[in-house]
Amino acid sequence: MVVAYISHPDCLLHEMGSHHPEDPSRLNFINDRLIASGLAMVLQQYDAPEATREQILRAHDGEYLDRLLAASPLDDLLWVDEDTAMNRYTTRAMLHAAGAGVMAVDMLMDGRASQVFCGVRPPGHHAERGRAMGFCFLNNIAIAALHALDAHGLERVAIADFDVHHGNGTEDIVAGDQRILFLSTFEHPSYPHSGITTSTPNIVNVPLPAGTDGTSYREAVKTNWLPALEDFAPQMVLISAGFDGHQADIMAHFNLREMDYTWITAKLKAVADHHAGGRVVSMLEGGYHLHALARAVEAHIKVFLDS
């Protein structure tokens, strides 16, 4: 069993200002934690390639991609959304972040790894087919899922999004595609104020109130996610791994702890073991309290290593 960790140095160069919560320190704290815990010694580490235009256009409009690539600033920040900005390195970072998911899928399909965690930024699950928002430019998880389907011939893949914010971009891209089951738990009401009504049967949205703790969260997953996953029988499980539901994180109001991330990861891993030969791709999304983020990622990855 090989568990891989994919990242790229360019993911550290994308910055949106000194006080922005989505900054390079997130990856630095994760990397430091993996070294201190000894996990870095047992993970197989790889640099992500850049995603190709063909791979990106499975999830995004060509006009949007061209506009995004042409917008790369030379000096000052360019704000593309009220909380989302580009610097001169953002294009490189987002292409490598998307490429990490593609590489992860390839590694699972050719047997080089059993599970893969992609420690990349910028995150992706708020990026819609033709719109950047919520710190996100390219929808890394949707690009990876569509690569698994279109390049490798899989018939069913599941995307499980446990970020505290609704994965509106992923839903925008995959809604109606019956090859993909998209599941999202999120705080409501909260940014991006979506996901309350669902019109397509391949979407399972689970809005939860502020203050949701581990007990309530686990019950919601057992009731809403697990039966849907068993019925769908995915051939690969992809995870939008956002850790901003941690009780220490100030970006939202859930009260989850490391043990809850261990639990949900184990449940998703069990689905993958049963239906998908253990194949799991996990991609970093949110998580902004640096110490809590690092501890939660450690707990998440340990599930793959301990199995």
Rosetta silent file (secondary structure, phi, psi, omega in degrees, C-alpha in Angstrom):
SEQUENCE: MVVAYISHPDCLLHEMGSHHPEDPSRLNFINDRLIASGLAMVLQQYDAPEATREQILRAHDGEYLDRLLAASPLDDLLWVDEDTAMNRYTTRAMLHAAGAGVMAVDMLMDGRASQVFCGVRPPGHHAERGRAMGFCFLNNIAIAALHALDAHGLERVAIADFDVHHGNGTEDIVAGDQRILFLSTFEHPSYPHSGITTSTPNIVNVPLPAGTDGTSYREAVKTNWLPALEDFAPQMVLISAGFDGHQADIMAHFNLREMDYTWITAKLKAVADHHAGGRVVSMLEGGYHLHALARAVEAHIKVFLDS
SCORE:     score description
SCORE:     0.000 S_00000001
   1 L     0.000  125.471  178.931    0.000    0.000    0.000 S_00000001
   2 L  -118.276  126.895  172.877    1.415    3.381   -1.075 S_00000001
   3 E  -108.804  124.469 -175.930   -0.026    6.694    0.106 S_00000001
   4 E  -105.446  151.906  175.132    1.176    9.636   -1.977 S_00000001
   5 E  -124.814  118.985 -178.070    1.417   13.337   -1.173 S_00000001
   6 E  -114.185  131.335  175.757    1.348   15.682   -4.165 S_00000001
   7 E  -151.601 -167.292  174.149    2.171   19.380   -4.022 S_00000001
   8 L  -163.033  141.910  179.751    4.354   21.899   -5.830 S_00000001
   9 H   -57.384  -30.170 -179.895    6.605   24.794   -4.723 S_00000001
  10 H   -64.615  -22.047  177.673    4.659   27.218   -6.923 S_00000001
  11 H   -65.407  -17.852  177.339    1.629   26.706   -4.667 S_00000001
  12 H   -85.544  -11.417 -174.200    3.541   28.715   -2.047 S_00000001
  13 L   -90.720  -21.813  176.948    3.994   31.715   -4.355 S_00000001
  14 L   -70.525  122.480  178.564    0.331   32.623   -4.814 S_00000001
  15 L  -137.549  148.645 -179.383   -0.568   35.348   -2.301 S_00000001
  16 L  -123.370   29.724  178.259   -3.593   37.609   -1.863 S_00000001
  17 L   109.420  153.799 -170.469   -2.219   40.139    0.619 S_00000001
  18 L   -65.445  -23.331 -177.215   -0.617   39.990    4.044 S_00000001
  19 L  -108.502    8.660 -179.268   -3.868   39.684    5.986 S_00000001
  20 L   -77.346  135.589 -176.867   -5.708   37.279    3.705 S_00000001
  21 L   -68.851  -25.143 -178.632   -6.575   33.987    5.460 S_00000001
  22 L   -94.462   85.735 -174.465   -5.793   31.824    2.411 S_00000001
  23 L  -129.465  172.174 -175.063   -2.028   32.275    2.409 S_00000001
  24 L   -60.740  -21.821  179.744    1.129   30.168    1.943 S_00000001
  25 H   -58.257  -25.616  179.596    1.440   29.543    5.691 S_00000001
  26 H   -59.377  -48.401  178.662   -1.309   26.959    5.348 S_00000001
  27 H   -70.898  -35.990  178.903    0.940   24.628    3.375 S_00000001
  28 H   -61.691  -43.000  179.543    3.975   25.467    5.497 S_00000001
  29 H   -66.631  -39.694  176.893    2.174   24.466    8.694 S_00000001
  30 H   -62.063  -47.442 -178.613    0.936   21.233    7.107 S_00000001
  31 H   -62.559  -41.432  178.509    4.415   20.370    5.883 S_00000001
  32 H   -62.978  -38.870  179.849    5.962   21.135    9.273 S_00000001
  33 H   -67.452  -40.813  179.077    3.382   18.942   10.990 S_00000001
  34 H   -64.663  -36.061  176.871    3.990   16.037    8.627 S_00000001
  35 H   -69.034  -47.752 -177.351    7.720   16.277    9.315 S_00000001
  36 H   -63.483  -33.354 -178.468    7.290   16.549   13.099 S_00000001
  37 H   -83.243  -11.374 -176.527    4.874   13.599   13.196 S_00000001
  38 L    87.724   -3.974 -178.045    7.094   11.401   11.045 S_00000001
  39 H   -67.392  -31.310 -179.473    4.450   11.082    8.332 S_00000001
  40 H   -60.222  -25.686 -178.263    6.653   12.831    5.795 S_00000001
  41 H   -76.248  -22.501 -176.295    9.041    9.879    6.003 S_00000001
  42 L  -107.772  -13.402  175.421    6.417    7.329    4.949 S_00000001
  43 L   -80.703  141.476  173.025    4.479    9.321    2.354 S_00000001
  44 E   -86.200  115.541 -171.147    5.627    9.091   -1.253 S_00000001
  45 E  -102.737  138.456 -176.498    6.030   12.747   -2.249 S_00000001
  46 E  -138.613  150.022  170.442    5.651   14.123   -5.767 S_00000001
  47 E   -88.839  135.316 -178.921    5.635   17.485   -7.544 S_00000001
  48 L   -77.284  139.883  169.774    2.453   18.176   -9.462 S_00000001
  49 L   -76.880  172.159  170.282    2.572   18.893  -13.185 S_00000001
  50 L   -79.670  139.037  172.668    0.528   21.703  -14.683 S_00000001
  51 L   -66.202  144.639  178.672   -2.930   20.690  -15.821 S_00000001
  52 L   -84.930  164.839  177.460   -3.337   20.875  -19.584 S_00000001
  53 H   -59.099  -43.562  179.951   -5.916   22.953  -21.400 S_00000001
  54 H   -58.824  -43.144 -179.505   -7.761   19.788  -22.431 S_00000001
  55 H   -65.480  -41.258 -178.398   -7.977   18.603  -18.829 S_00000001
  56 H   -69.115  -38.254 -175.314   -9.214   21.985  -17.550 S_00000001
  57 L   -71.772   -7.533  170.205  -11.822   22.410  -20.285 S_00000001
  58 L   -66.381  -26.262 -175.536  -13.646   19.309  -19.103 S_00000001
  59 L  -113.712  -22.053 -172.932  -14.785   21.460  -16.164 S_00000001
  60 L  -126.906  154.926  176.230  -14.474   25.071  -17.323 S_00000001
  61 L   -70.926  142.710  179.223  -15.485   27.218  -20.272 S_00000001
  62 H   -61.999  -39.919  179.282  -12.698   28.009  -22.726 S_00000001
  63 H   -62.580  -40.979  178.272  -13.511   31.723  -22.703 S_00000001
  64 H   -63.741  -45.844  179.975  -13.256   31.785  -18.920 S_00000001
  65 H   -61.272  -44.311  179.750   -9.906   29.984  -18.937 S_00000001
  66 H   -61.658  -42.185  179.641   -8.504   32.335  -21.588 S_00000001
  67 H   -64.321  -39.920 -179.609   -9.681   35.366  -19.623 S_00000001
  68 H   -66.203  -45.094 -179.134   -8.147   34.002  -16.435 S_00000001
  69 H   -66.409  -36.762 -178.615   -4.780   33.258  -18.048 S_00000001
  70 H   -74.396  -18.840 -174.076   -4.657   36.657  -19.746 S_00000001
  71 L   -82.008   -8.651 -173.596   -5.445   38.491  -16.506 S_00000001
  72 L   -54.016  118.859 -176.315   -2.227   37.526  -14.706 S_00000001
  73 L   -79.741  158.931  177.240   -0.804   40.773  -13.291 S_00000001
  74 L   -91.020  -31.642 -173.768    2.868   41.759  -13.393 S_00000001
  75 L  -128.763  -84.315 -174.080    3.017   43.740  -10.159 S_00000001
  76 L   -72.076  166.175  175.655    0.034   44.609   -7.960 S_00000001
  77 L   -66.704  144.841  172.637   -2.770   42.272   -6.983 S_00000001
  78 E  -113.944  115.641 -178.259   -5.661   41.904   -9.408 S_00000001
  79 E   -87.085  121.374  179.356   -8.968   41.311   -7.625 S_00000001
  80 E  -102.741   -7.446 -179.690  -11.298   39.064   -9.615 S_00000001
  81 E  -158.655  164.265 -174.849  -13.861   38.761   -6.813 S_00000001
  82 L   -61.739  -21.363  179.035  -14.406   40.649   -3.572 S_00000001
  83 L  -129.322   16.514 -172.908  -12.219   38.162   -1.674 S_00000001
  84 E  -132.291  119.613 -175.091  -10.221   36.518   -4.492 S_00000001
  85 E  -131.967  156.247  176.578   -7.083   38.030   -6.026 S_00000001
  86 E  -111.449  140.305  163.598   -4.286   37.084   -8.400 S_00000001
  87 L  -112.128 -172.121 -173.743   -0.606   37.930   -8.121 S_00000001
  88 L   -66.934  -16.491 -177.784    2.042   37.270  -10.749 S_00000001
  89 L  -103.731   -2.663 -173.779    2.416   33.637   -9.617 S_00000001
  90 H   -61.185  -41.254 -178.629   -1.256   32.709   -9.295 S_00000001
  91 H   -58.460  -46.293  179.006   -1.529   31.250  -12.787 S_00000001
  92 H   -62.671  -43.022 -178.312    1.339   28.845  -12.148 S_00000001
  93 H   -63.227  -45.164 -175.961   -0.031   27.877   -8.744 S_00000001
  94 H   -69.862  -32.694  177.566   -3.558   27.178   -9.974 S_00000001
  95 H   -68.403  -38.647  176.579   -2.316   25.110  -12.922 S_00000001
  96 H   -70.578  -36.857  178.135   -0.187   22.964  -10.618 S_00000001
  97 H   -61.720  -45.007  177.333   -3.052   22.659   -8.093 S_00000001
  98 H   -67.485  -38.035  178.891   -5.355   21.355  -10.808 S_00000001
  99 H   -65.023  -27.631  177.833   -2.579   19.160  -12.191 S_00000001
 100 H   -61.658  -43.038  179.487   -2.132   17.533   -8.781 S_00000001
 101 H   -65.700  -38.924  176.986   -5.625   16.077   -8.942 S_00000001
 102 H   -63.417  -45.997  178.916   -5.070   14.790  -12.468 S_00000001
 103 H   -61.942  -40.280  179.554   -1.775   13.191  -11.430 S_00000001
 104 H   -59.953  -45.342  177.944   -3.440   11.651   -8.369 S_00000001
 105 H   -60.673  -45.361  179.497   -6.094    9.995  -10.538 S_00000001
 106 H   -59.941  -41.420 -178.865   -3.434    8.668  -12.913 S_00000001
 107 H   -64.810  -39.149  177.846   -1.441    7.243   -9.999 S_00000001
 108 H   -67.077  -41.310 -174.288   -4.460    5.410   -8.616 S_00000001
 109 H   -73.800  -26.504  177.693   -5.455    4.036  -11.977 S_00000001
 110 L  -100.567    8.524  171.951   -2.009    2.691  -12.841 S_00000001
 111 L    82.904    9.851  179.168   -1.438    1.253   -9.374 S_00000001
 112 L   -75.852  -17.569  179.120    1.349    3.559   -8.211 S_00000001
 113 L  -151.142  156.098  175.760   -0.684    4.567   -5.135 S_00000001
 114 L   -98.907  -35.986  173.929   -3.730    3.417   -3.221 S_00000001
 115 E  -139.581  151.504 -179.426   -4.658    6.833   -1.781 S_00000001
 116 E  -136.625  133.534  169.560   -3.374   10.324   -2.569 S_00000001
 117 E  -110.274  129.699  179.194   -3.545   13.591   -0.649 S_00000001
 118 E  -104.639  105.955  178.085   -2.982   16.770   -2.656 S_00000001
 119 L   -91.182   82.525 -172.010   -1.601   19.539   -0.464 S_00000001
 120 L  -131.029  162.205  170.840   -2.169   22.372   -2.910 S_00000001
 121 L  -154.325  153.593    3.745   -3.475   25.892   -3.143 S_00000001
 122 L   -66.990  155.219  175.618   -5.339   27.847   -4.329 S_00000001
 123 L   -69.044 -179.098 -171.219   -8.325   25.694   -3.371 S_00000001
 124 L  -137.503  -17.433 -162.546  -10.991   24.965   -5.934 S_00000001
 125 L   -73.446   -9.612  173.388  -14.490   23.984   -4.821 S_00000001
 126 L   -91.129  -11.365 -178.221  -16.048   27.467   -5.148 S_00000001
 127 L   -72.796  118.982  179.404  -14.816   27.939   -8.735 S_00000001
 128 E   -86.234  177.798 -176.666  -17.783   27.608  -11.089 S_00000001
 129 L   -56.910  -35.860 -178.087  -17.636   26.650  -14.741 S_00000001
 130 L  -132.727   29.958 -174.731  -17.135   30.278  -15.760 S_00000001
 131 E  -154.561  132.275  171.626  -16.432   32.168  -12.545 S_00000001
 132 L   -92.321  139.544  178.475  -13.683   32.547   -9.928 S_00000001
 133 E  -169.089  164.525  172.271  -14.817   33.173   -6.365 S_00000001
 134 L    57.272   41.614 -179.957  -14.252   32.246   -2.729 S_00000001
 135 L    75.250    3.830 -169.463  -10.419   32.073   -2.992 S_00000001
 136 E  -116.951  144.039 -179.626  -10.810   29.630   -5.942 S_00000001
 137 L  -119.687  -52.644  175.508   -9.889   29.884   -9.642 S_00000001
 138 L  -116.224  140.716 -177.143   -9.948   26.360  -11.092 S_00000001
 139 L   -85.151   89.984 -172.496  -12.114   23.612   -9.662 S_00000001
 140 H   -56.119  -43.276 -173.894   -9.400   21.100   -8.831 S_00000001
 141 H   -72.657  -37.263  178.195  -11.704   18.325   -7.632 S_00000001
 142 H   -68.663  -39.214  177.186  -14.091   18.545  -10.604 S_00000001
 143 H   -60.929  -43.302  179.351  -11.161   18.505  -13.052 S_00000001
 144 H   -64.845  -44.459 -178.614   -9.822   15.379  -11.336 S_00000001
 145 H   -62.520  -44.751 -179.496  -13.216   13.648  -11.317 S_00000001
 146 H   -69.628  -28.880  173.502  -13.865   14.336  -14.991 S_00000001
 147 H   -65.169  -41.740  178.428  -10.360   13.133  -15.836 S_00000001
 148 H   -60.769  -38.367 -178.183  -11.120    9.833  -14.095 S_00000001
 149 H   -76.438  -49.095 -169.894  -14.272    9.460  -16.169 S_00000001
 150 H   -85.643  -34.149 -178.676  -13.141   10.719  -19.560 S_00000001
 151 L   -91.306  -27.169 -175.489   -9.480    9.683  -19.661 S_00000001
 152 L  -113.626   -3.418  172.756   -9.703    6.413  -17.724 S_00000001
 153 L    77.248   14.225  174.322  -13.177    5.223  -18.625 S_00000001
 154 L   -65.432  154.615 -177.226  -14.632    4.976  -15.130 S_00000001
 155 L  -105.819  -22.815 -177.334  -18.421    5.021  -15.046 S_00000001
 156 L  -145.874  122.463  172.779  -19.114    6.277  -11.514 S_00000001
 157 E  -130.443  146.986  178.534  -17.106    8.569   -9.238 S_00000001
 158 E  -111.825  139.885  172.222  -18.167   10.219   -5.998 S_00000001
 159 E  -116.367  118.002  179.326  -17.070   13.630   -4.717 S_00000001
 160 E  -109.795  119.856 -174.298  -17.507   14.092   -0.970 S_00000001
 161 E  -114.708  105.426  179.131  -17.065   17.682    0.211 S_00000001
 162 L  -104.600   16.273  169.699  -16.780   18.145    3.989 S_00000001
 163 L   -58.316  151.113 -177.489  -15.602   21.756    3.854 S_00000001
 164 L   -73.054  -13.201  177.168  -17.727   23.947    6.124 S_00000001
 165 L  -107.827  143.357 -177.204  -18.796   26.005    3.097 S_00000001
 166 L   -60.513  137.161  177.950  -20.994   24.626    0.335 S_00000001
 167 L   -81.785   67.356 -175.021  -19.117   23.463   -2.760 S_00000001
 168 H   -61.539  -37.597 -179.237  -21.168   25.628   -5.082 S_00000001
 169 H   -66.205  -42.873  177.882  -18.611   25.549   -7.878 S_00000001
 170 H   -62.359  -43.445  178.007  -18.430   21.781   -7.916 S_00000001
 171 H   -61.580  -41.497  179.792  -22.203   21.547   -7.962 S_00000001
 172 H   -58.013  -37.364 -175.574  -22.360   24.055  -10.818 S_00000001
 173 H   -81.132  -39.447 -170.168  -20.010   21.888  -12.884 S_00000001
 174 H  -103.392   -7.785 -178.526  -21.297   18.386  -12.127 S_00000001
 175 L   -56.576  128.925  179.769  -25.045   18.894  -11.581 S_00000001
 176 L    90.392  -11.342  177.002  -26.951   16.588  -13.915 S_00000001
 177 L   -86.517  101.583 -172.533  -23.938   14.410  -14.738 S_00000001
 178 L   -71.820   -4.214  173.688  -25.196   11.056  -13.524 S_00000001
 179 L   -78.424  -13.426 -175.123  -21.680    9.599  -13.610 S_00000001
 180 E  -121.335  128.343  169.576  -20.848   11.767  -10.585 S_00000001
 181 E  -102.367  119.642 -179.995  -22.415   11.696   -7.139 S_00000001
 182 E  -110.375  124.459 -179.855  -21.679   14.980   -5.338 S_00000001
 183 E  -121.824  133.480 -178.325  -22.185   15.167   -1.579 S_00000001
 184 E  -140.763  124.750  167.425  -21.671   18.341    0.464 S_00000001
 185 E  -102.745  142.820 -175.775  -22.108   19.090    4.150 S_00000001
 186 E  -164.815  158.119  176.333  -21.939   22.764    5.071 S_00000001
 187 E   -76.315  136.212  175.993  -23.002   25.439    7.526 S_00000001
 188 L  -137.263  132.768   -0.207  -26.230   27.245    6.693 S_00000001
 189 L   -82.095  142.201  177.882  -26.720   30.142    6.517 S_00000001
 190 L  -170.734  168.166  175.953  -23.161   30.980    5.512 S_00000001
 191 L   -55.130  138.810    3.267  -21.052   31.794    2.472 S_00000001
 192 L   -96.710   22.366  175.169  -21.707   31.223   -0.433 S_00000001
 193 L    60.546   47.182 -179.971  -25.427   31.049    0.483 S_00000001
 194 L  -138.388  174.715  173.785  -26.164   28.176   -1.895 S_00000001
 195 L    88.039    5.183 -176.917  -27.058   24.499   -1.775 S_00000001
 196 L   -79.827  -37.671  176.086  -30.381   24.784    0.001 S_00000001
 197 L  -111.582  138.670 -179.089  -32.455   23.623   -2.950 S_00000001
 198 L  -129.486  126.584 -175.314  -31.302   20.787   -5.184 S_00000001
 199 L  -107.558   -5.119 -177.575  -32.953   19.993   -8.495 S_00000001
 200 L  -119.220  140.145 -173.122  -30.767   17.147   -9.749 S_00000001
 201 L   -71.260  -11.350  179.687  -30.670   13.626   -8.306 S_00000001
 202 L   -89.916    9.576 -179.859  -26.856   13.343   -8.385 S_00000001
 203 E  -116.010  128.592  175.264  -26.494   16.061   -5.714 S_00000001
 204 E  -122.083   96.576  177.830  -26.805   15.396   -1.964 S_00000001
 205 E   -96.160  135.854 -178.851  -26.613   18.671   -0.051 S_00000001
 206 E  -128.696   86.610  176.604  -26.755   18.582    3.746 S_00000001
 207 E   -72.556  137.799 -177.192  -27.078   22.066    5.268 S_00000001
 208 E  -132.421  149.701 -174.849  -26.351   22.129    9.009 S_00000001
 209 L   -77.944  160.328  171.056  -26.735   24.897   11.584 S_00000001
 210 L   -54.967  144.094 -179.129  -24.017   26.901   13.283 S_00000001
 211 L    90.204   -1.926  179.310  -22.760   25.098   16.353 S_00000001
 212 L   -55.627  127.019  179.168  -22.928   21.644   14.776 S_00000001
 213 E  -104.899 -177.133 -175.817  -20.687   19.330   16.799 S_00000001
 214 H   -60.656  -39.426 -178.671  -19.164   15.964   16.034 S_00000001
 215 H   -63.344  -47.625 -179.680  -22.170   13.953   17.230 S_00000001
 216 H   -67.165  -38.191 -179.309  -24.642   15.878   15.073 S_00000001
 217 H   -64.891  -45.674 -179.071  -22.287   15.893   12.124 S_00000001
 218 H   -62.100  -39.554  178.959  -21.733   12.149   12.231 S_00000001
 219 H   -63.406  -40.292  179.382  -25.463   11.502   12.399 S_00000001
 220 H   -64.005  -41.196  178.816  -26.039   13.706    9.352 S_00000001
 221 H   -66.664  -44.166  179.620  -23.385   11.833    7.369 S_00000001
 222 H   -62.344  -36.301 -176.801  -24.732    8.436    8.411 S_00000001
 223 H   -79.271  -39.891 -169.500  -28.262    9.446    7.450 S_00000001
 224 H  -105.976  -39.181 -175.333  -27.621   11.337    4.209 S_00000001
 225 H   -87.083  -49.498 -168.228  -24.238   10.419    2.736 S_00000001
 226 H   -64.755  -42.739  176.598  -23.572    6.777    3.486 S_00000001
 227 H   -62.447  -39.457  179.683  -26.777    5.276    2.031 S_00000001
 228 H   -64.289  -40.162  178.796  -26.359    7.351   -1.134 S_00000001
 229 H   -65.832  -41.651  178.917  -22.757    6.222   -1.495 S_00000001
 230 H   -63.725  -41.820  179.331  -23.667    2.560   -1.034 S_00000001
 231 H   -66.277  -35.227 -175.880  -26.418    2.803   -3.631 S_00000001
 232 H   -77.678  -32.977 -179.994  -24.113    4.602   -6.080 S_00000001
 233 L    53.263   65.046 -175.737  -21.163    2.189   -5.636 S_00000001
 234 L   -66.333  148.668  175.682  -18.439    4.592   -6.822 S_00000001
 235 L   -91.634   -6.885  171.073  -15.377    3.310   -8.628 S_00000001
 236 L  -157.091  142.796  176.386  -13.311    6.136   -7.127 S_00000001
 237 E  -112.309  124.981  175.664  -13.897    8.434   -4.158 S_00000001
 238 E  -113.427  139.202 -175.147  -12.662   12.011   -4.353 S_00000001
 239 E  -119.910  124.064  164.143  -12.668   14.242   -1.281 S_00000001
 240 E   -85.538   98.497 -169.480  -12.847   18.019   -1.113 S_00000001
 241 E   -93.745   88.416  174.602  -11.044   18.110    2.215 S_00000001
 242 L  -101.538  131.237 -174.511  -11.843   21.391    3.898 S_00000001
 243 L  -111.369   21.821 -179.407  -10.944   21.601    7.585 S_00000001
 244 L   -83.418    4.194  169.383  -12.572   24.969    8.380 S_00000001
 245 L   -85.236    0.924  178.266  -15.315   23.224   10.353 S_00000001
 246 E   -63.424  144.346 -177.094  -12.784   22.787   13.170 S_00000001
 247 L   -61.003  -21.729 -179.570  -13.868   24.371   16.432 S_00000001
 248 L   -86.460  -10.545 -173.833  -10.767   26.593   16.421 S_00000001
 249 L   -82.903  131.291 -176.655  -11.424   28.023   12.948 S_00000001
 250 L   -91.384    0.390 -178.328  -12.914   31.526   12.895 S_00000001
 251 L   -81.068   -9.554  179.502  -14.151   31.343    9.289 S_00000001
 252 L  -158.203 -166.341 -169.103  -17.316   29.475   10.339 S_00000001
 253 L  -136.244   34.834  169.739  -19.135   28.126   13.369 S_00000001
 254 L   -86.249  165.498 -179.608  -18.921   24.333   13.467 S_00000001
 255 E  -126.016   49.833  178.240  -17.423   22.552   16.464 S_00000001
 256 E   -86.862  156.654  178.397  -15.595   19.638   14.855 S_00000001
 257 L  -130.270  177.000 -176.596  -12.305   18.258   16.142 S_00000001
 258 H   -54.792  -39.580 -177.934   -9.548   16.063   14.791 S_00000001
 259 H   -62.768  -28.414  178.137  -11.378   12.889   15.837 S_00000001
 260 H   -73.351  -35.648  175.256  -14.323   13.905   13.659 S_00000001
 261 H   -70.349  -33.817  172.543  -12.089   14.245   10.608 S_00000001
 262 H   -60.810  -44.135 -177.307  -10.638   10.843   11.421 S_00000001
 263 H   -64.340  -50.369 -176.752  -14.162    9.438   11.538 S_00000001
 264 H   -67.189  -35.665  177.165  -15.430   10.909    8.261 S_00000001
 265 H   -64.011  -42.455  179.601  -12.202    9.948    6.475 S_00000001
 266 H   -63.355  -39.020  178.691  -12.527    6.373    7.735 S_00000001
 267 H   -64.521  -43.251  179.493  -16.140    6.184    6.526 S_00000001
 268 H   -69.040  -37.083  176.604  -15.191    7.415    3.053 S_00000001
 269 H   -63.404  -38.642  179.157  -12.192    5.091    2.967 S_00000001
 270 H   -64.442  -39.155  175.359  -14.490    2.166    3.847 S_00000001
 271 H   -61.372  -44.814  179.168  -16.754    3.032    0.902 S_00000001
 272 H   -63.744  -39.585  178.090  -13.702    3.133   -1.359 S_00000001
 273 H   -62.406  -38.894 -175.662  -12.467   -0.195   -0.005 S_00000001
 274 H   -74.299  -40.413 -169.945  -15.847   -1.804   -0.646 S_00000001
 275 H  -114.403  -21.927 -166.048  -16.559   -0.436   -4.109 S_00000001
 276 L  -125.684   20.624 -179.026  -13.448    1.195   -5.566 S_00000001
 277 L    62.177   23.952  178.787  -10.453   -0.966   -4.727 S_00000001
 278 L    82.435    2.017 -172.408   -9.536    1.549   -2.026 S_00000001
 279 L   -72.117  116.798  178.694   -8.969    4.373   -4.534 S_00000001
 280 E  -134.498  129.435  168.064   -9.220    7.791   -2.848 S_00000001
 281 E  -111.919  123.175  177.700   -8.068   11.206   -4.053 S_00000001
 282 E  -117.715  130.432 -178.097   -8.207   13.887   -1.361 S_00000001
 283 E  -123.361  132.731 -179.880   -7.622   17.547   -2.198 S_00000001
 284 E   -64.008  132.027  171.731   -7.109   20.366    0.284 S_00000001
 285 L  -116.203 -108.576 -176.171   -9.829   22.999    0.333 S_00000001
 286 L   -87.958 -175.886 -176.978  -10.402   25.258    3.377 S_00000001
 287 L   127.446  107.530 -166.314   -8.942   25.411    6.875 S_00000001
 288 L  -125.972   -9.618  167.707   -7.561   28.688    8.195 S_00000001
 289 L   -85.851  112.286 -164.231   -6.542   28.193   11.815 S_00000001
 290 H   -61.840  -45.009 -179.101   -3.023   27.099   11.043 S_00000001
 291 H   -68.095  -42.875  178.953   -2.367   24.763   13.980 S_00000001
 292 H   -64.304  -40.523  178.131   -5.827   23.194   13.791 S_00000001
 293 H   -59.202  -47.735 -177.891   -5.488   22.764   10.036 S_00000001
 294 H   -63.224  -41.569  179.382   -2.159   20.976   10.382 S_00000001
 295 H   -66.548  -39.719 -178.700   -3.448   18.642   13.100 S_00000001
 296 H   -68.154  -39.973  176.244   -6.598   17.839   11.124 S_00000001
 297 H   -62.838  -41.696  176.436   -4.637   17.056    7.947 S_00000001
 298 H   -57.451  -47.263  179.678   -2.380   14.770    9.983 S_00000001
 299 H   -61.814  -40.386 -179.868   -5.430   12.930   11.344 S_00000001
 300 H   -61.721  -50.256 -177.096   -6.909   12.695    7.844 S_00000001
 301 H   -68.271  -34.067 -179.293   -3.771   11.231    6.260 S_00000001
 302 H   -60.243  -30.282  177.867   -3.196    8.802    9.143 S_00000001
 303 H   -60.508  -41.551  179.738   -6.425    7.023    8.243 S_00000001
 304 H   -68.660  -39.224 -177.246   -4.937    6.101    4.864 S_00000001
 305 H   -75.582  -28.709 -175.675   -1.624    5.031    6.377 S_00000001
 306 H   -86.716   -6.858 -175.283   -3.120    3.021    9.228 S_00000001
 307 L   -81.457    0.000    0.000   -5.426    0.904    7.090 S_00000001
